[in-house]
Amino acid sequence: MLREVQHIIGLRFRRVSVGIMQYTLLLCFALVVCAKPADEEKKSRVHEDKLSDESHFVDGIHNPDYDHEAFLGEDEARTFDQLTPEESKDRLSKIVDKIDVDDDNLISEKELQNWIEFTQKRYITDDVRRQWNSNNPENKEKLDWHDYKSMVYGFMEHMDPTELDDEEEGMTYAEMLKRDQRRWGVADEDDDGALTFEEFTNFLHPEEAEHMRAIVVTETIEDIDKDKDGKISLDEYIGDMYRGDPDDLEPAWVSNEREQFRQFRDKNDDGYLDEEEVKGWIIPPDYNHAEAEAKHLIYEADGDGDRQLTKEEILNKYDVFVGSQATDFGEALVRHDEF
């Protein structure tokens, strides 16, 4: 399942190292496997620092799966789901030692918040590291644009000129290259034509860096603005999310999105979304989900009311933090990497 960041920046050629023919075959296969009818899938471009794809509340009742993914990250939460209670407590004990960075045997709200933020950004770091190694095989201190361009877009040199206008994800290869070069320039803060690992992170995940967010807005408008007037109409807004047959009855969520556009997105009531309005839509005002979750977890486990947690308090409430399945075959399913 693609993470929410990928619906903003789209499927990129940098994410594959196969030839163009292999890429096309893989894309076709993915579309066959993953495609859903247009009226069943709601496309979202909103970037929000959600801690989990799970709903925080279900029918007004707190959802423990949300806490597990917030505390562990999605992949580790699935691992813990296969463990017995004893195994969960053992692994959780090791995690607590990592959270307690000042070694005072107490977990403060800030330490817990920092841990949650770390687990949520871990997938980004892993993704960037894979692509850094792939595109920088000599492990240079900086990755030069010309080297990156050759690695990712070198196939274009062998294409027939007419093929350069073929579209993938609604963009031609030439447009993809131009967009990446522009984004590279914004990420290249010292303007030397090469990116450090940190700058490369901002290039691949621009929504995570404050100085890159303007380019996210620009790219979003370019993707949706079909008549190229620099703003997004209601029809373009809906058309980006829903492509049902005109003769079909619209799903209820489409009507709701029309109202969202009119009442909340289009602040100046001119019938269009400009840059500021698009930013307010796809990058909502900051709300610190990690801080809120840290407060919640402390509330759930703080037995003595001192607003900090001992290891014993956390292990006593292990089901709040990690959960588990009481099975005898958990050890056969769990990954054996240690924290």
N, C-alpha and C positions, 0 to 999 in steps of 0.2 A: 504494500500500500504506500503510495507516494505521500510524503509528508506535506503539510500545508504550504511550506515555503515553495515547493516545486510548482504549484499551480500559479504562482505569481511570476516566476522567472522562466517557466516553460521547460520543455524537454530540450536539452542542449547537446550538441555534438560532442562537447568536451566530456560527456558522461560515458562515451563508448570509445573503445580503441580498435574496433573492427573496421574492415573496409566498407565502402559505401554500399556495395551490394549486400553484404552481410547485415549491415544496419537496416536496410530497407526490409529484408526478410524478417528480422527481429521485430521491427516496428509493426509490420503486418500481423505477425503472430500475436503480439501484445494487444493489438486492437481487437482481434478475434476473441481472445481470452477475456479481456477486461471490459469490452464495450457493453454499455447499457443503453436502453432506450432513452432518448433525449428527455422524455417527460418523467423519467424516474431518477435522474441524477441532477442534482443542483450544483452548478459550478460556483465556486467561491474564490474571490481574489483577495479576501481580507487577510492581512497578516496580523495575527494576534498571538501573543506569547502564552498560548494555552499550555497547560501542563499535561494534558491528556486528551485523547479523542473521546474518552468516556464522558458521559454527562455527570456533572458534579452532584446533581440531585435527580432522583427518579421518583416521580409521584410525590414530591415533597420530602422524600427520605434520602438522607445522605448516602451516596454511592461509594462503598469502600474501594471499588476498582479504580476510581479516580485517584484516591490517596496512594494506592500502590504504584500506579504509573507516575504520579508526581514525584514520589520519593525515590523510586528505583530507575525510572525510565521505562519505556515500553518493552524493550527486549528483556531486560532483567526481570520485569514484573511477570512476564510469561514463564521465565525460568523458575521463579519462586512458586508459581502456581502448581508446579509438579513436585514440590518438596513436601516432606512430612513436617509436622510442627517442630520436631526436634532439629531437623536439618535447617528449617527456616530460622530458628533462633540462633543456631550456630553461625550461619552466614551473616545474619543481622548483627550479631555481636561484633564481627569483624568490621562491618560497615560503621558501627557506632564509633569504633576506635579511630576510623578515618575522619569522621565528622568532628570529633573532639580535637581540633587543631592546636588548642593551647594546653592540652593534656591536664586539665583540671578535674577530669572525671565528671564534668557536667556539660550538657549540651544546651547552649544558649539559643535564643530565637535566631540570632544573626548567624550562628554556625549552621543551624538547620536550614535557614534560608539560602546560605551560600552553597550548601550541599545540593539542595533542590535545583538551584540555578546551574550547577555543574552537571548534574545528570541530564538536564534538559538540553544543554549545549554540546553534550558529548557526541551526539550523532553528527553534528556539524563538523566538529574537529576531526572525527574519523573520516568523514566524506572528503574534507579538504586534504587530509594527509594522503588518502588514496590517490587523489587526482594530482597532488603535488609530486608524488613519487612517479606516477605514470608519465607526467609531462616534463619532469625534471630528472631523468634517469641518472644524470651525473651528480645529483644532489648539490647543485650550486646554491650559493647563498641567496641569489635572486634568479627569478625566471624571466627571461627576456621575451618581449612581445613577439619578436620574429621567430624565436624557437617555438613558442606556444602556437603561433599561427601555423607554422609548418607542421606541427604535430596534429593539430585539430582540423585544419582546413587545407592541408597539403594535397588532399585528393582533388581539389578544385583545379589544380594545374593540369590534370590529365582528363578533365571533362570537356566535352563539346561545349562551345560557348552558349548554345541554345539550352543546354541542360542547367546552366547556372540560374535560369529563371524558374526551374522547377521548385515547387513549394513543399515545405515540410513545416507542420505546425503553423500554417498560414503565412510563412515567410520564405523568401527565396534564400538560397545559400549565400548569395552576395549580400542580402540584407542582414542575415545572421552574422556574417563576418563584420559588417559595418557596425552593427549594434555592439558586438563584443569589443571591437576596438574602441568605441566610445566609452563603454563601461570600464575598460582597462585604463583609459586615461583618467577617469574620475578616481579609480582606486589607487592610481600611481601618485601618491601624495607628494613625493619629492621630484616628480616629473623627469625621471631618468630613463623611462621606457621599460623598466623592469620592476617586478613586484617581489617584495619579501613575502614570507609565508603569511604574515598578518595581512598584508595588502591583498594577497591572493585569496585569503579568506573573505575579505570584503568584496572582491570581484565575484566570487562564486555565490555568496550569500549577502547581497547588498542590503537587504531589508534589516540585517542585524547591526548595521553601522549607521550612526546618525548622519554622517556626511554623505552617505550613499543613497539615502532615502529619496532624494529628489529624482535620481535616475530610475528608481522603481516606479515612481509616479509617471515619469515621462514614458517609460516602456509600456506601462499599463494603458495609458491614453493611446499610444500608437497601436496597440493590439486591438482596442475596442472601437476606436474612431474610424469607422469605415469610409466616411466622406472626407476625411483628412482636413477638417476645419478647426482642429485643435481643441475640441471639446466633445463631450459625450452626451448624446441625446438619450431620451427615454427608450426609444426603439433600439439604439445601439447597446444600451445598458442591459435591456432584457435579452436582446439577441445574443449577447455574450454568454448568458446563462442557459438560455432555452431556445432550442431549434425545432420545436414540434411542428407538425403539419398545421397550416392555417385553419384547416377544417376541423381539427381536433379541439375538444374542450380543454382549455388551459388548466393545468394543475392549480390547486389553491395557492401554493407557495408563489406562483408567478404573479397572481393578483396581489399578494401581499408585498412582493418586491416592487410592484408598481407604486403602491402606497408608500413604501419605504423611500423610494426615489423622490416622490412628490413632497412628502412631509418632512423627511429628515436629511436626505442626501443633498438635494437642491436647495441650498441655504438661501440663495437670493431670488428664488422663484422665477428664474428666467428660462426654465425648461431644459437646461443643460448643466453638466458638471464641468467646472473649470479645474485647474490644477489644485487649488486649495481644497476644493470640495472632494476631488478624487483622493487627495491625501487623507482627509478626514474619514473617508470611507474605507480605504484599504489599509491605512495605518492609524487605527483609532488611538485616542489619547491614552497615555500610559496608565496602566493599572497593574500594580505589582502582584501578579498571581503567586509568585514564589513566597513573598512576604505573607500574604493571606493564608497560604497553605501551611506555612511554618507556624503561624499563630493557631490554626485549627488543630494541627497535630499535637502541639504542646497542650492545648486545652483538653484534648482527648486522653492524654497520657500522664498529665501532671498530677500525681497522687497527693503531693503535699502542698500544692498551690503556690510554689515559689517561682513559677513561670520559667523554669528550666528543668531539664530532664536528666535523670541518672540513667545509666545503662539498665539497671534493674527495672525502672519504670518503663523504659522502651520495650524491654523483653517481655514484661508482663502484658503489654498491649501489642505484641508482635503482629497480631492479626490486623490491627489498624495500619501498621506501616508496610507490611509485606504480604500478609496472607499466606496460605499454603493449602495443599490438598493432603488429607490424612490417608496417604496411600503407601503401600509397601514397595512400589516400583518406581518411586521418585528418583532414586539414585541412578537408575538405568536411563532416565530421560534427561537429567540435568546436565548442563555444561560443567566441565570440571575446571574451568579457569577460576583462579582464586582472586579475591578482591585485594 
